[in-house]
Amino acid sequence: MRVLVKLYATLREYAPIDSEIGASFEVHFDGRTLSELIQHLGFGLDRAKIVMINGIRVLDMSAILNEDDLIVIFPPLGGG
């Protein structure tokens, strides 16, 4: 399956080196769920704090993905 992914903040280290900040990049993987995609990208589910699929926030990591979906992932944010 092919999906588009945007990674922000500390998750940018898992994006291809040549991808621009804020730009999506293609990911081809054999899974069907959001959790399988995250594992394919190489980081743990605990690092995916805010996740949106096609602009809609999802909380269920077993959500089924479709071809050409846009997945945006933010890590837990800190500060103060």
Protein Blocks (a to p, Z undefined) as FASTA:
>chain_A
ZZddddehjllmmpcfklcehiacddddfbfbfklmmmmnopafklmmbcceehiacfbl
kbccdehiacddddddedZZ
